[in-house]
Amino acid sequence: MQHRKLYAALGGVVLAGTTAVAGFQASSATESEKPAAAPGGVHLKADLDSLNDSGADGHVHAEIKGRKAHVRINAHGLAKNLPHAQHLHFGKEARNECPSVFDDANNDHRLNVAEGVPAYGPILKSLTTKGDTSPKSGLAVDRFPTTPKGVEKYSRTINFAPGAVLKAIKNGKGVVVIHGVDHNGNGKYDFDGAGASELDPSLPAEATDPALCGVLR
Ligand SMILES: [Cu+2]
């Protein structure tokens, strides 16, 4: 598969969002001077709902203490044995919710990544299995769950920078999105399913279309 291109495509998309988030953090640098959150931490939960008729289902738990979040994802019904890029999305300008059919800008009965951005914003964290968790790893397909039998059990502690963005996540504005939809059910990501990805025409849209979405509250 075109891993390198997949990576490049997402890197490009992420770049615009990263700039926005970075600006947001810079303007709120004084937040980090404040005392850390209550010792008990904040417990957030998201019910993951199917997008693009993926037929998948799942939920997310996040326990945030200080600047560390322990994230657990349980999902099933995902396309089997295929890498599923997954992220915590957040955008200062976003609606901080999951997209709906009304976000299907071109009325093709599919929600692609770009159409979802006004709802969930750009990538804040890549929920990889190991290594880097920044937006740069947004499509590091070697480090995302490949869901044998369509089942995902994920558990990892993710570090955050202190500040207004982390505060916004704690306040219920973070959106978890799991990507990868085998539209034509042939067991692989290919162009026959839904054509090319809007992120990069050399990629199948199946690899990047969102399959599950939930708001962490
Ligand atoms: Cu994503």
Boltz pocket constraint, residues with backbone or C-beta under 6 A from the ligand:
constraints:
  - pocket:
      binder: B
      contacts: [[A, 85], [A, 86], [A, 87], [A, 88], [A, 89], [A, 123], [A, 177], [A, 178], [A, 179]]
      max_distance: 6.0
